[in-house]
Amino acid sequence: MAFKIYTKTGDKGQTSLIGGTRIPKFDIRIEAYGTVDELNSNIGLVRDQDIDDHSKSILIEVQDRLFTIGSLLAADPEKNKMQLPEISESDVELLEKEIDKMNESLTEMKHFVLPGGHTTISFCHVARCVCRRAERCVLRLNEQHPVAELIYKYLNRLSDYLFVLSRKFTYDLKAEETPWKPRM
């Protein structure tokens, strides 16, 4: 028999965490891992563009790490008995190394830049904004229920990575970076 995607257990506005605890679908925990899931989908959109193989492989790694973060956020810290994957400092370090490597071939930033220039670049910026929102949601959750610091540290570094990746794609695609010139 095939696995059914619908269970009907959430029809009244509640869902289960890993560990069985039922909570409202509008709970900050659901908002946090739901936003991480939205981020993962947006990164899939970036990965589906005509980009270099190295960037694709890093984005696949990022998506894997985001599934890990989602599972950690979806678990009831008091009732979960399931062994879950972990996020590690080396995951953050990978993003930092990739940022540094990309920055070596990019011009120094002298202005804020307006998102855009090419669809691929814009998708990176959308993912970056969703990443920032995911980080805010996780930090809000942390105010009520402690969250491992590495989770929000990873999200913070990921938003930096996505920004630098957008600049790399601007360079690769020979697109124009539009500086923001504030009107005074």
Secondary structure, DSSP 8 states (H G I E B T S, - for coil): ----S--STTTTSEEE-BTS-EEETTSHHHHHHHHHHHHHHHHHHHHTSS--HHHHHHHHHHHHHHHHHHHHHTB-TTT--S------HHHHHHHHHHHHHHHTTS----S-EES-SSHHHHHHHHHHHHHHHHHHHHHHHHHHS---HHHHHHHHHHHHHHHHHHHHHHHHTT---EE-----
